Amino acid sequence: MSLLPSSSTETEESKCLARAVSRVLADEPALEAVTVNRVERTISVATLGKADVPRLTQKISETIEQAEAEAERIACGLISGDGDCTGCSVPLDAREKQAVSIKQEGPLTTIARITCPTAPRFWRWKSIPWPRVVQRDVEFIEHEEHLDEWKGQLVAAGLCGVFGLAGYFLGTSQLATWSFVLAYLAGGWYTTQEVWEKLRDREIDVHFLMIAVAIGAASIGAWEEGTTLLFLFSLSGGLEHFALGRTHREINSLFKEAPKVAIVLGANGQESEVAVERLRTGMRLLVKPGAQFPADAEIVKGQTASDESNLTGEATPVDKTVGDTVLAGTINLWGAVEVIVLRAAKESALQKIIHLIKEAQQQKAPSQRFTDRFSTIYTYVVLGLSFGMFFVWWLVLKEAPFTSQGNVKSAFYHAMTLLVVASPCALVLSIPSAVLAAIAWGARHGILFRGGAAVEKLAGVNTVALDKTGTLTTGELRVEKVESFPPGREREIAQLAYSLERLSTHPLARAITRHGKQRQLEVIEFEHFESVTGAGLETRRAGRICRLGKRDWLADGECLTVIEKVPPTEAGFSEVWLTEGDLVGRIVLRDDIRPQARQVIEELREQGLKSIVLTGDRKAAAEHLKDELDLDDVRAELKPEQKVAAIRELVEQGQKVAMIGDGVNDAPSLAVADVGVAMGARGADAALEQAEVVLMHDRLENFLAAFRLSQRARRVIRQNLVISLGTVVVLVTFAMLGKIPLTLGVVGHEGSTVIVVMNSLRLLLGGKAKQTTPSAKAA
């Protein structure tokens, strides 16, 4: 583990688990010690005297979660599980050792406050699980290992069927009974394991009901019915796992082949292989043809094309040259290029996608949360109803309690039939199977839903609010031309602008920087640098003031006459002015309207959706955009808080609003909209955090695909609910009247379950995300 010195910043210290825990010990007098088991991934907390243990354990969990989230993977052995504090290169300093002690015992590391030797005898220990931020990857891997479980379940179902048929044809012999016993063992093997796990947690579900009915059938000699139940139940279970396993594979295939190593170029050009998780910002890498880009990076030498289909669902290669950004996990198709790492591998676009997908699988839709609660209560109701009806059939209707005679079935037989047909198997699976299939289809086509709630809510949207820059326009400005007044000093203007803007991340700055790199302009060093909020940049060189920024800010003094003679740029263009002494010039940039934007707006209107643009751009540019795209409404020159007010106004008017944006300034609007939609893996982290739907690679047309998918998913969910509830109502009615045999009840119950799952699976088999073609006007 790597402990940082006490002079480190708060953020740096939080990467060290020992120091993070020591701060909690200092703040919480009732907390005495924390033990970390780095192998079993558990935590134990010691308290003394009266203490709010739930609060303290929650605080420790949050501390460890924060430390893990902020730490580099190799920074702390306790967090990664790769080591302890023994071999720390920067151990606790003298001041820190006066406050806490660190004790190592095998895989256990105990961080405790300094106290009297007898105090530990009175400590009360409580074990808590490792925070989910660390567990998530482990759980996902464990879940992936169960994707092929359906194969064993289908084999067990087949054996159950074979032994059951053998028992049926053997008649009433002792051999027939043993054959039925083997059928029970095969058919109930997996179900019994699930029942046992639930019972240990003091829970019961439909699996318990099925096993109870099967045992009950055997107890009254109805081996054929019990075997039929177990055969169909295990068969449907195998088919369900097959369907859901296919859904998970659709998701896992997105990132299971993520790059593991990278070729790092040293100062003298030597090559060395480094694990991807050790990459840091600023490292220079060599990426050969056919290899994956190991991290989000910028090309600094060479040119190539990138296959980004695993992130976007679009197989068309994307040309890349000096100054362009490449994304981790995408494939370098034909050119050897050198790149500079922009961010650590765990912060890459690919890792954002993985995080969002895992998060989506854990978040349930509102209707699913309702059915989960309902199914638990319903299971107890079914048990109570079956138990009560047993006495009705026995004591009121005078049927034999346990022994059936010919075609006259016993009260117990009728009760078991009712128990089977009323079980909510299909209902429980009706929503999660559809939601997971929708999430998987979307992920394969560049659409990420952050949970089932987003899938359901998007279908109800009737108004779409859009940001302009980066949403309806490409967001990737390009330098259209460089002008100097008088002409002839254009290269000097470009060189000064490049030198000033190369450290900025503003879209205008990125375009100017890319222009400078592509023309291999030299960097000019300045003596002073100052950013003037809302205006531009000011610096000095050789006693002269150099300014870069807005026209109005620079239009004073000797420059005023020159600038006034130059007309403003046309709508659709942006300008940046630069002055230094007698040097005056401007850089004209263009942000193109997306070729697909007009057709997307037209299709939104065809779907009955109203389109409104909320932009901070000037009114002339906004009106130009409205005319170009035939928008329903445009509101210009809006600050972030004014965008939020506009969204709230629409919501108060009864509109269901989806807000599409990509920048930090769009994050508040995404949060207040009914559904927030972020543009792509390049979108700002703030926007991604607030969004419920993410459109990869800035493909605006994928919003239409997401909207249609959510509508299809909602239809499938409704169909599943009708099938599951309708089947239960019909079968329960006949069972209450005693007019349905157990075998037919089993077939109806399990048949509805399989139909529901297969109906959900249709969402995986839908057509590709519709690709729009650019209209002549938009182009």
TIMAR-157938 format. One line per 5 residues: number of its first residue (from 1); for each residue x, y, z of C-alpha. Coordinates in Angstrom, 3 decimals. Example, Ala and Ser with C-alpha at 12.3 -4.5 7.8 and 13.67 -1.06 7.14 Angstrom:
BEGIN
1) 12.300,-4.500,7.800; 13.670,-1.060,7.140 $
END
This chain:
BEGIN
1) 0.000,0.000,0.000; 1.148,3.515,-0.699; 0.647,5.888,2.223; 0.912,9.593,1.457; 2.642,12.071,3.733 $
6) 0.571,14.157,6.074; 1.079,17.256,3.958; -0.917,15.727,1.098; -4.185,17.229,0.034; -7.515,15.862,1.189 $
11) -8.110,14.201,-2.187; -4.712,12.542,-2.185; -5.084,11.337,1.394; -8.428,9.746,0.616; -6.559,7.378,-1.691 $
16) -4.892,5.907,1.401; -7.296,3.725,3.373; -5.288,3.885,6.610; -5.356,7.683,6.704; -9.017,7.788,5.624 $
21) -9.961,5.500,8.531; -7.747,7.431,10.973; -9.684,10.606,10.195; -12.929,8.819,11.069; -11.354,7.597,14.329 $
26) -10.431,11.196,15.157; -13.995,12.391,14.494; -15.793,9.542,16.274; -14.766,9.004,19.948; -16.949,5.884,20.248 $
31) -15.137,4.173,17.384; -12.041,2.299,18.574; -10.720,0.226,15.683; -11.375,-1.023,12.163; -10.093,-4.358,10.842 $
36) -9.833,-4.983,7.106; -9.682,-8.534,5.751; -8.218,-7.935,2.303; -8.674,-11.583,1.239; -12.276,-12.205,2.277 $
41) -13.193,-8.555,1.520; -14.850,-7.911,4.880; -14.629,-5.202,7.519; -14.974,-5.387,11.304; -15.688,-2.330,13.445 $
46) -14.925,-2.064,17.180; -16.818,0.292,19.510; -16.621,1.019,23.224; -19.454,2.049,25.514; -22.648,3.634,24.229 $
51) -22.354,4.027,20.457; -24.598,4.457,17.450; -23.254,1.343,15.741; -25.436,1.547,12.576; -24.307,5.118,11.943 $
56) -20.639,4.306,12.563; -20.654,1.260,10.301; -22.372,3.300,7.598; -19.723,6.003,7.923; -16.891,3.480,7.642 $
61) -18.531,1.915,4.593; -18.852,5.309,2.939; -15.217,6.141,3.788; -13.930,2.946,2.201; -16.232,3.394,-0.792 $
66) -14.930,6.929,-1.357; -11.303,5.830,-0.960; -11.783,3.019,-3.487; -13.563,5.297,-5.939; -10.812,7.942,-5.873 $
71) -7.721,5.739,-5.571; -5.613,4.606,-8.476; -5.674,0.825,-8.670; -2.064,0.431,-7.504; -2.166,3.122,-4.830 $
76) -3.414,1.143,-1.846; -2.956,-2.574,-1.266; -5.760,-2.695,1.305; -8.227,-1.370,-1.254; -7.052,-3.496,-4.167 $
81) -6.439,-6.600,-2.012; -2.895,-6.915,-3.373; -0.965,-6.054,-0.202; -0.950,-4.459,3.243; 0.814,-1.652,5.117 $
86) 3.969,-3.660,5.855; 5.838,-2.779,2.682; 4.566,0.768,2.393; 7.078,3.077,0.730; 5.680,6.130,2.553 $
91) 4.619,4.941,6.041; 2.819,6.978,8.675; 4.920,9.844,9.986; 5.698,10.439,13.669; 2.682,12.673,14.261 $
96) 0.296,10.162,12.705; 1.802,7.260,14.717; 0.880,9.102,17.917; -2.793,8.906,16.969; -3.258,5.444,15.434 $
101) -1.551,2.087,15.312; -1.522,-0.418,12.447; -1.277,-4.115,13.261; -0.840,-6.900,10.693; -2.007,-10.495,11.289 $
106) -1.999,-12.517,8.068; -4.721,-11.086,5.789; -6.019,-8.872,8.616; -5.007,-5.235,9.023; -6.260,-3.473,12.165 $
111) -6.198,0.325,12.322; -6.852,1.403,15.934; -6.621,4.496,18.045; -3.805,4.578,20.650; -5.362,3.576,23.976 $
116) -4.620,1.690,27.201; -3.620,-1.995,26.864; -6.770,-3.287,28.628; -9.250,-1.379,26.448; -9.401,-3.957,23.597 $
121) -10.913,-6.485,26.043; -14.038,-4.335,26.253; -14.388,-3.577,22.565; -17.533,-4.796,20.854; -16.908,-5.987,17.318 $
126) -19.372,-5.968,14.435; -18.657,-7.392,10.983; -19.980,-5.614,7.883; -19.671,-6.437,4.155; -17.300,-4.602,1.865 $
131) -18.960,-1.601,0.182; -20.747,-2.395,-3.068; -18.517,-0.081,-5.096; -15.801,-2.729,-4.763; -18.104,-5.726,-4.695 $
136) -19.812,-4.801,-7.959; -17.115,-6.183,-10.238; -16.832,-9.352,-8.145; -20.586,-9.882,-8.187; -20.705,-9.302,-11.926 $
141) -17.980,-11.880,-12.549; -19.729,-14.375,-10.264; -22.991,-13.759,-12.075; -21.251,-14.316,-15.414; -20.114,-17.722,-14.188 $
146) -23.779,-18.748,-13.826; -24.733,-17.830,-17.405; -24.390,-21.465,-18.534; -26.360,-22.893,-15.628; -29.329,-23.437,-17.957 $
151) -27.491,-26.349,-19.597; -27.420,-28.326,-16.361; -31.043,-27.418,-15.670; -32.181,-28.694,-19.057; -30.211,-31.924,-18.573 $
156) -31.839,-32.370,-15.161; -35.272,-31.701,-16.696; -34.570,-34.284,-19.392; -33.564,-36.915,-16.812; -36.691,-36.112,-14.821 $
161) -38.817,-36.676,-17.918; -37.077,-39.965,-18.800; -37.365,-41.402,-15.276; -40.957,-40.164,-15.038; -41.951,-41.927,-18.260 $
166) -40.198,-45.083,-17.095; -42.125,-44.988,-13.841; -45.413,-44.461,-15.696; -44.887,-47.474,-17.981; -43.654,-49.687,-15.124 $
171) -47.053,-49.366,-13.442; -47.357,-49.963,-9.712; -44.224,-52.040,-9.148; -41.513,-51.219,-6.643; -39.218,-50.417,-9.573 $
176) -41.706,-47.771,-10.739; -41.558,-46.074,-7.337; -37.772,-45.920,-7.457; -37.956,-44.538,-10.972; -40.245,-41.758,-9.741 $
181) -37.859,-41.056,-6.854; -34.998,-40.595,-9.349; -37.247,-38.305,-11.395; -37.924,-36.244,-8.252; -34.194,-35.987,-7.497 $
186) -33.360,-34.823,-11.022; -36.292,-32.444,-11.371; -35.946,-30.918,-7.914; -32.157,-30.701,-7.708; -31.695,-27.041,-8.696 $
191) -35.017,-25.892,-7.266; -34.254,-27.386,-3.848; -30.924,-25.529,-3.730; -32.687,-22.226,-4.416; -35.340,-22.988,-1.788 $
196) -32.655,-23.753,0.804; -30.847,-20.474,0.102; -34.109,-18.552,0.520; -35.053,-20.377,3.728; -31.677,-19.517,5.252 $
201) -32.623,-15.873,4.650; -36.084,-16.581,6.104; -37.787,-16.052,2.768; -40.119,-18.177,0.677; -41.057,-17.842,-2.974 $
206) -42.657,-19.830,-5.771; -39.870,-22.417,-5.719; -40.900,-23.342,-2.188; -44.510,-23.720,-3.333; -43.510,-26.058,-6.172 $
211) -41.399,-28.293,-3.929; -44.197,-28.364,-1.328; -46.743,-29.454,-3.954; -44.379,-32.114,-5.348; -43.799,-33.581,-1.866 $
216) -47.519,-33.427,-1.173; -48.284,-35.288,-4.394; -45.809,-38.025,-3.487; -47.316,-38.315,0.008; -50.725,-39.284,-1.420 $
221) -49.299,-41.526,-4.157; -49.784,-39.046,-7.020; -46.278,-39.636,-8.342; -47.240,-38.948,-11.962; -48.616,-35.487,-11.171 $
226) -45.643,-34.594,-8.956; -43.160,-35.713,-11.600; -45.024,-33.741,-14.281; -44.847,-30.660,-12.060; -41.102,-30.988,-11.449 $
231) -40.373,-31.776,-15.090; -42.239,-28.746,-16.426; -40.984,-26.483,-13.630; -37.332,-27.449,-14.180; -37.788,-27.235,-17.964 $
236) -39.279,-23.743,-17.774; -36.546,-22.740,-15.306; -33.884,-23.864,-17.764; -35.535,-21.949,-20.604; -35.790,-18.843,-18.424 $
241) -32.092,-19.029,-17.540; -31.264,-19.563,-21.206; -33.211,-16.439,-22.212; -31.782,-14.278,-19.437; -28.304,-15.714,-20.021 $
246) -28.496,-14.677,-23.645; -29.503,-11.198,-22.528; -26.502,-10.958,-20.185; -24.192,-12.201,-22.940; -25.435,-9.425,-25.194 $
251) -24.277,-7.013,-22.489; -21.038,-8.779,-21.538; -19.855,-8.967,-25.148; -19.536,-5.173,-25.120; -16.502,-5.156,-22.892 $
256) -15.204,-8.623,-22.086; -12.361,-8.120,-24.596; -11.192,-4.813,-23.107; -7.434,-4.223,-23.670; -5.097,-5.543,-20.953 $
261) -1.672,-4.094,-21.863; -0.314,-1.032,-23.683; 2.982,-0.191,-25.430; 4.526,2.837,-23.704; 7.186,4.908,-25.489 $
266) 10.044,6.124,-23.317; 11.985,9.390,-23.597; 14.458,7.865,-26.086; 11.771,5.991,-28.020; 12.200,2.584,-26.383 $
271) 9.067,0.440,-26.156; 7.816,-1.307,-23.014; 4.605,-3.154,-22.186; 2.604,-1.807,-19.239; -0.645,-3.041,-17.715 $
276) -3.550,-0.825,-18.782; -4.532,-0.041,-15.187; -1.088,1.559,-14.682; -1.518,4.092,-17.477; -1.489,7.731,-16.402 $
281) -2.394,10.998,-18.043; 0.359,12.263,-20.355; 1.960,8.892,-21.165; 2.946,8.451,-24.825; 1.771,5.170,-26.376 $
286) 2.302,3.324,-29.629; -0.813,1.633,-31.009; -0.212,-0.763,-33.884; -2.725,-1.705,-36.614; -5.328,-4.193,-35.434 $
291) -4.749,-3.396,-31.747; -7.234,-1.826,-29.382; -6.672,1.651,-28.056; -5.901,0.979,-24.359; -7.161,4.335,-23.011 $
296) -8.877,7.513,-24.119; -6.106,9.383,-25.902; -5.206,12.035,-28.477; -3.296,11.230,-31.657; -0.021,13.132,-31.877 $
301) 1.622,11.279,-34.772; 0.235,9.331,-37.718; -3.248,8.739,-39.023; -5.628,5.793,-39.140; -9.282,4.823,-38.839 $
306) -11.022,3.516,-35.739; -13.693,0.822,-35.439; -15.993,2.120,-32.680; -18.811,-0.392,-33.190; -18.443,-1.867,-29.700 $
311) -19.268,1.554,-28.224; -21.716,2.921,-30.774; -23.284,-0.025,-32.598; -22.135,1.543,-35.894; -19.594,-0.455,-37.912 $
316) -18.540,2.401,-40.233; -14.849,3.240,-39.536; -14.090,6.726,-38.213; -11.056,8.494,-39.714; -8.485,9.699,-37.167 $
321) -5.579,12.100,-37.597; -3.352,14.334,-35.437; -5.394,16.147,-32.795; -8.329,13.689,-32.887; -9.487,11.753,-29.848 $
326) -9.597,7.949,-29.756; -11.545,5.934,-27.214; -10.441,3.000,-25.077; -11.572,-0.375,-26.355; -12.005,0.742,-29.976 $
331) -9.854,-0.855,-32.678; -7.053,0.798,-34.637; -7.759,-0.460,-38.139; -4.765,0.238,-40.380; -2.217,2.849,-39.265 $
336) 0.466,2.791,-36.564; -0.122,5.897,-34.455; 1.378,7.522,-31.404; -1.053,8.870,-28.831; -0.989,10.785,-25.548 $
341) -3.169,9.379,-22.757; -5.906,11.845,-21.788; -7.147,10.080,-18.684; -6.515,6.937,-16.638; -7.982,3.705,-18.016 $
346) -10.599,3.430,-15.264; -11.916,6.882,-16.231; -12.212,6.063,-19.936; -15.376,6.120,-21.997; -15.376,2.302,-22.034 $
351) -15.268,2.117,-18.235; -18.077,4.674,-18.033; -20.159,2.391,-20.226; -19.347,-0.667,-18.106; -20.263,1.242,-14.949 $
356) -23.542,2.498,-16.438; -24.545,-0.964,-17.660; -23.822,-2.621,-14.310; -25.731,0.162,-12.580; -28.660,-0.302,-14.966 $
361) -28.871,-4.027,-14.220; -29.213,-3.281,-10.504; -31.861,-0.562,-10.790; -35.459,-1.709,-11.085; -38.349,-0.125,-12.899 $
366) -41.203,1.271,-10.737; -43.588,-1.435,-11.954; -40.975,-4.103,-11.197; -40.510,-2.806,-7.650; -44.282,-3.037,-7.239 $
371) -44.468,-6.617,-8.532; -41.528,-7.608,-6.291; -43.392,-6.360,-3.224; -46.681,-7.758,-4.490; -45.280,-11.214,-5.271 $
376) -43.920,-11.684,-1.735; -47.261,-10.794,-0.157; -49.082,-12.754,-2.847; -47.081,-15.909,-2.070; -48.259,-15.858,1.552 $
381) -51.826,-15.141,0.416; -51.737,-18.158,-1.911; -50.462,-20.378,0.911; -53.206,-19.120,3.211; -55.915,-19.479,0.549 $
386) -54.873,-23.038,-0.328; -54.768,-23.984,3.346; -58.216,-22.481,3.944; -59.753,-24.062,0.843; -58.490,-27.464,1.974 $
391) -60.828,-27.230,4.956; -63.651,-25.932,2.781; -63.404,-28.905,0.421; -63.027,-31.294,3.359; -65.441,-29.998,5.981 $
396) -67.954,-28.043,3.890; -68.059,-29.938,0.607; -67.473,-33.275,2.384; -64.631,-34.463,0.168; -62.113,-36.992,1.439 $
401) -59.201,-35.158,3.074; -56.296,-37.068,1.504; -57.422,-40.160,-0.397; -58.778,-39.800,-3.918; -61.280,-42.410,-5.126 $
406) -61.416,-42.847,-8.900; -62.387,-39.580,-10.532; -63.318,-38.012,-7.211; -60.252,-36.120,-6.014; -59.383,-35.422,-2.401 $
411) -59.457,-32.020,-0.718; -55.668,-32.122,-0.456; -55.383,-32.771,-4.226; -57.591,-29.759,-5.004; -55.595,-27.595,-2.569 $
416) -52.314,-28.514,-4.268; -53.819,-27.768,-7.669; -54.904,-24.346,-6.413; -51.428,-23.788,-4.962; -49.809,-24.484,-8.339 $
421) -52.083,-22.444,-10.603; -52.119,-19.427,-8.263; -48.315,-19.226,-7.975; -46.979,-15.938,-9.441; -44.038,-17.285,-11.499 $
426) -45.028,-15.566,-14.742; -45.946,-12.355,-12.929; -42.583,-12.154,-11.188; -40.720,-12.554,-14.491; -43.025,-10.437,-16.663 $
431) -41.309,-7.074,-16.062; -37.621,-7.782,-15.258; -37.228,-10.049,-18.301; -38.575,-7.335,-20.613; -36.552,-4.540,-18.985 $
436) -33.282,-6.499,-19.089; -33.843,-7.438,-22.740; -34.482,-3.771,-23.602; -31.306,-2.678,-21.775; -29.300,-5.336,-23.622 $
441) -30.657,-4.371,-27.072; -29.984,-0.711,-26.366; -26.431,-1.383,-25.180; -25.647,-3.271,-28.384; -26.874,-0.320,-30.451 $
446) -25.210,2.567,-28.641; -28.060,3.362,-26.230; -27.475,3.014,-22.495; -30.446,3.017,-20.125; -29.561,3.630,-16.488 $
451) -32.107,1.169,-15.147; -35.645,-0.001,-15.786; -37.185,3.306,-14.690; -35.618,5.040,-17.698; -36.995,2.386,-20.049 $
456) -40.520,2.927,-18.738; -40.449,6.718,-18.420; -39.059,7.460,-21.863; -42.106,5.854,-23.473; -44.356,8.522,-21.909 $
461) -42.414,11.568,-23.167; -44.283,14.074,-25.381; -41.806,16.993,-25.487; -38.099,16.883,-26.362; -35.890,19.781,-25.264 $
466) -32.476,19.932,-26.921; -29.281,21.830,-26.329; -27.720,23.318,-29.481; -23.951,22.938,-29.317; -22.914,19.282,-29.267 $
471) -26.487,18.061,-29.643; -28.046,19.487,-32.797; -24.607,20.571,-33.969; -21.578,18.316,-33.999; -19.923,20.103,-31.060 $
476) -16.563,19.613,-32.787; -15.786,23.093,-34.124; -13.250,23.440,-36.879; -11.189,26.422,-37.950; -12.730,27.718,-41.181 $
481) -10.196,30.469,-41.816; -7.613,32.714,-40.145; -7.617,36.422,-41.021; -5.225,39.260,-40.211; -5.801,42.995,-40.690 $
486) -4.017,43.967,-42.785; -3.551,40.605,-44.588; -0.268,38.699,-44.599; 0.224,37.818,-40.907; -2.282,34.916,-40.698 $
491) 0.298,32.351,-39.523; 1.354,34.629,-36.666; -2.307,34.990,-35.585; -2.754,31.198,-35.672; 0.492,30.641,-33.718 $
496) -0.433,33.114,-30.978; -3.964,31.702,-30.671; -2.641,28.126,-30.507; -0.134,29.053,-27.799; -2.863,30.707,-25.707 $
501) -5.587,28.087,-26.137; -3.581,24.862,-25.892; -4.216,24.534,-22.130; -7.955,25.197,-22.310; -10.725,22.573,-22.712 $
506) -13.361,24.919,-24.150; -14.749,23.698,-27.537; -13.358,26.822,-29.261; -9.954,26.192,-27.679; -9.964,22.530,-28.707 $
511) -10.592,23.491,-32.333; -7.816,26.104,-32.359; -5.422,23.704,-30.610; -6.168,20.925,-33.102; -5.619,23.378,-35.965 $
516) -2.231,24.359,-34.518; -1.090,20.780,-34.016; -2.095,19.721,-37.502; -0.027,22.607,-38.947; 2.847,21.871,-36.538 $
521) 2.934,25.427,-35.192; 5.550,26.184,-32.537; 4.439,27.139,-29.045; 5.187,30.704,-27.910; 5.976,31.223,-24.223 $
526) 4.317,34.132,-22.374; 5.354,36.019,-19.239; 1.921,36.399,-17.719; -1.392,34.651,-18.190; -4.828,35.762,-17.014 $
531) -8.322,34.490,-17.792; -11.034,37.169,-17.859; -14.372,35.519,-17.066; -16.861,35.803,-19.893; -14.430,37.746,-22.096 $
536) -11.240,35.881,-22.989; -7.522,35.588,-22.208; -4.876,38.275,-21.583; -1.123,37.770,-21.483; 2.155,39.609,-21.981 $
541) 5.165,38.987,-24.209; 8.217,41.238,-24.516; 6.335,44.085,-22.844; 3.354,43.881,-25.171; -0.165,42.870,-24.100 $
546) -1.731,40.063,-26.103; -5.481,39.500,-25.905; -7.706,36.781,-27.280; -11.483,36.738,-26.887; -14.790,38.280,-27.863 $
551) -15.150,41.081,-30.391; -16.753,43.497,-27.882; -13.947,43.025,-25.347; -11.158,43.713,-27.834; -12.943,46.550,-29.690 $
556) -11.288,49.487,-27.895; -8.307,51.813,-28.401; -6.421,51.523,-31.670; -8.117,48.208,-32.515; -11.621,49.697,-32.467 $
561) -11.363,51.204,-35.949; -10.071,47.980,-37.490; -12.619,45.708,-35.807; -15.594,47.961,-36.603; -14.827,47.711,-40.330 $
566) -15.080,43.910,-40.252; -18.703,42.630,-40.420; -19.785,39.899,-37.928; -19.722,36.295,-39.066; -22.761,34.751,-40.664 $
571) -25.154,32.592,-38.653; -23.614,29.188,-38.064; -20.089,30.565,-37.622; -18.179,31.723,-34.518; -15.260,34.119,-34.279 $
576) -12.360,34.670,-31.875; -10.381,37.916,-32.092; -6.705,38.395,-31.214; -4.708,41.609,-30.740; -1.054,42.285,-29.902 $
581) 0.281,45.789,-30.478; -0.445,46.618,-34.106; -1.365,42.996,-34.865; -5.117,42.410,-35.228; -6.780,39.267,-36.515 $
586) -9.545,36.782,-36.026; -10.145,33.065,-36.312; -13.457,32.007,-37.837; -14.800,28.657,-36.665; -17.703,26.584,-37.812 $
591) -19.871,24.148,-35.863; -21.828,22.162,-38.434; -25.413,21.108,-37.928; -25.549,17.343,-37.656; -26.488,15.860,-41.050 $
596) -29.166,13.767,-39.358; -30.638,16.618,-37.285; -33.376,17.747,-39.686; -34.671,14.239,-40.303; -34.600,13.495,-36.564 $
601) -36.716,16.598,-35.897; -39.137,15.562,-38.642; -39.467,12.068,-37.211; -39.984,13.468,-33.726; -42.929,15.418,-35.120 $
606) -44.259,12.269,-36.829; -44.094,10.490,-33.460; -46.185,13.276,-31.921; -43.262,14.778,-30.021; -42.772,18.546,-29.759 $
611) -39.190,19.813,-30.231; -37.802,22.861,-28.421; -34.198,24.101,-28.397; -32.732,25.725,-25.281; -29.408,27.401,-26.069 $
616) -27.072,30.018,-24.702; -26.128,31.067,-28.229; -27.103,34.457,-29.709; -30.607,34.910,-31.094; -29.501,35.248,-34.724 $
621) -27.792,31.823,-34.609; -30.811,30.307,-32.841; -33.259,31.669,-35.412; -31.014,30.372,-38.205; -31.118,26.935,-36.562 $
626) -34.918,27.108,-36.240; -35.313,27.872,-39.936; -32.815,25.195,-40.978; -34.401,22.409,-38.931; -38.037,23.564,-38.823 $
631) -38.121,23.433,-35.010; -41.318,23.989,-33.010; -39.693,26.486,-30.665; -36.290,28.016,-29.872; -35.208,29.944,-26.778 $
636) -31.831,31.678,-27.053; -29.271,33.420,-24.826; -30.233,31.261,-21.837; -28.000,30.744,-18.832; -28.029,27.286,-17.156 $
641) -30.515,28.425,-14.499; -32.796,29.812,-17.223; -32.733,26.453,-19.006; -33.815,24.833,-15.742; -36.656,27.351,-15.392 $
646) -37.790,26.609,-18.957; -37.871,22.855,-18.263; -39.840,23.384,-15.048; -42.298,25.613,-16.892; -42.950,22.848,-19.415 $
651) -43.365,20.254,-16.657; -45.815,22.494,-14.793; -47.830,22.755,-18.009; -48.305,18.983,-17.905; -45.636,18.092,-20.464 $
656) -43.503,14.979,-20.092; -40.080,16.327,-21.017; -36.921,14.598,-22.201; -33.891,16.915,-22.138; -30.950,16.088,-24.435 $
661) -27.592,17.716,-23.662; -23.888,17.042,-23.379; -22.131,19.672,-21.288; -21.649,20.580,-17.649; -24.060,23.486,-18.108 $
666) -26.735,21.002,-19.258; -26.505,18.839,-16.124; -29.041,20.874,-14.062; -31.568,20.707,-16.920; -31.059,16.955,-17.282 $
671) -31.737,16.570,-13.562; -35.081,18.446,-13.540; -36.447,16.899,-16.773; -38.625,13.792,-16.604; -35.927,11.941,-18.551 $
676) -32.365,13.258,-18.918; -30.514,12.158,-22.066; -26.741,12.707,-22.372; -24.829,12.768,-25.629; -22.132,10.184,-25.853 $
681) -19.033,8.868,-24.185; -17.411,12.275,-24.719; -20.117,13.999,-22.711; -19.153,15.753,-19.507; -19.136,13.581,-16.378 $
686) -21.673,15.917,-14.770; -24.081,15.344,-17.659; -23.554,11.572,-17.587; -24.200,11.457,-13.849; -27.538,13.255,-14.208 $
691) -28.707,11.462,-17.359; -30.947,8.404,-17.321; -30.243,7.592,-20.970; -26.864,7.934,-22.713; -26.546,8.101,-26.524 $
696) -23.089,6.834,-27.400; -20.869,8.583,-29.930; -23.156,11.605,-30.011; -25.615,9.868,-32.352; -28.712,12.049,-32.098 $
701) -30.746,9.646,-34.234; -30.352,7.020,-31.526; -32.781,9.019,-29.405; -35.515,7.932,-31.802; -34.341,4.331,-31.509 $
706) -34.374,4.658,-27.709; -37.875,6.142,-27.765; -39.220,3.378,-30.021; -37.481,0.732,-27.917; -39.050,2.067,-24.719 $
711) -42.470,1.998,-26.371; -41.919,-1.586,-27.524; -40.763,-2.545,-24.028; -43.839,-0.951,-22.479; -46.078,-2.896,-24.861 $
716) -44.281,-6.150,-24.064; -44.567,-5.487,-20.321; -48.311,-4.906,-20.670; -48.672,-8.060,-22.758; -46.749,-10.041,-20.150 $
721) -48.943,-8.730,-17.348; -52.106,-9.634,-19.271; -50.766,-13.126,-20.007; -49.563,-13.798,-16.463; -52.535,-12.336,-14.581 $
726) -55.075,-13.629,-17.117; -53.718,-17.163,-16.847; -53.829,-17.019,-13.047; -57.430,-15.738,-13.012; -58.663,-18.440,-15.430 $
731) -56.808,-21.315,-13.776; -57.685,-20.226,-10.226; -61.359,-19.960,-11.176; -61.419,-23.525,-12.481; -59.316,-24.753,-9.551 $
736) -61.733,-23.207,-7.020; -64.559,-25.039,-8.771; -62.554,-28.257,-8.689; -62.784,-28.557,-12.478; -59.111,-28.755,-13.422 $
741) -56.689,-31.664,-12.859; -53.298,-30.993,-11.322; -51.463,-31.993,-14.515; -53.370,-29.485,-16.647; -52.860,-26.809,-14.001 $
746) -49.118,-27.441,-14.087; -49.045,-27.218,-17.898; -50.998,-23.939,-17.861; -48.886,-22.411,-15.098; -45.497,-23.318,-16.572 $
751) -46.657,-22.598,-20.117; -47.557,-19.012,-19.215; -44.141,-18.550,-17.589; -42.293,-19.707,-20.708; -44.509,-17.556,-22.970 $
756) -43.779,-14.462,-20.873; -40.014,-14.975,-21.026; -40.021,-15.721,-24.745; -42.216,-12.694,-25.383; -39.634,-10.537,-23.599 $
761) -36.879,-12.132,-25.641; -38.465,-10.621,-28.765; -36.993,-7.292,-27.668; -33.532,-8.708,-28.360; -34.525,-9.706,-31.865 $
766) -35.760,-6.272,-32.986; -34.336,-4.521,-36.022; -31.230,-2.376,-35.935; -31.296,1.167,-34.673; -32.645,3.220,-37.537 $
771) -29.938,5.115,-39.364; -31.141,8.436,-40.720; -29.846,9.858,-43.965; -28.807,13.476,-44.244; -31.216,15.740,-46.004 $
776) -29.954,18.073,-48.648; -30.914,21.120,-46.658; -29.220,19.970,-43.456; -26.082,18.972,-45.322 $
END
